[in-house]
Amino acid sequence: MDIDAMSNKKYEIYTTEENNSWTGGVVRRVTARKTAITKSQQGFASEVEATAWAETELKALLKVLAERNERKKLNK
């Protein structure tokens, strides 16, 4: 089960900088106009670290969701 996190339309990563500290996170598209932060973490020293963390968390999240969907499909 190969999951391509970057081509997912429902989830995406973001990074922001505040006071020389970077925040990385995963955002879920709820509707066409509304988004919700699924997971975020503050205190990264650089944008690269924040982006790497967010990409890792997105891949892990998508893997868990895919496994859950497979279990639900088998139980029907």
C-alpha positions, 0 to 999 in steps of 0.5 A: 500500500503505497501512499502518495501524501503530496497528491492528496486533495483532502490533507496538506501541510503548512509552515508558518514563522512567528518570533524566529520559531517555525510551526509545522502542521497538517490541515484537512479540507472540510469543505471547499471553503473551510479547513481544519488543523488536524495536527501541528507542532511549534518550536522548530528552528528552521522551515526545513525541520517544520516541513520535514515533521509535517510531511512525516506526520501527514504520511503517518496519518494517511497510512492510519486512515487507509488501514482503517478504511480497509478494515471497514471495507472488510467488515461490510 
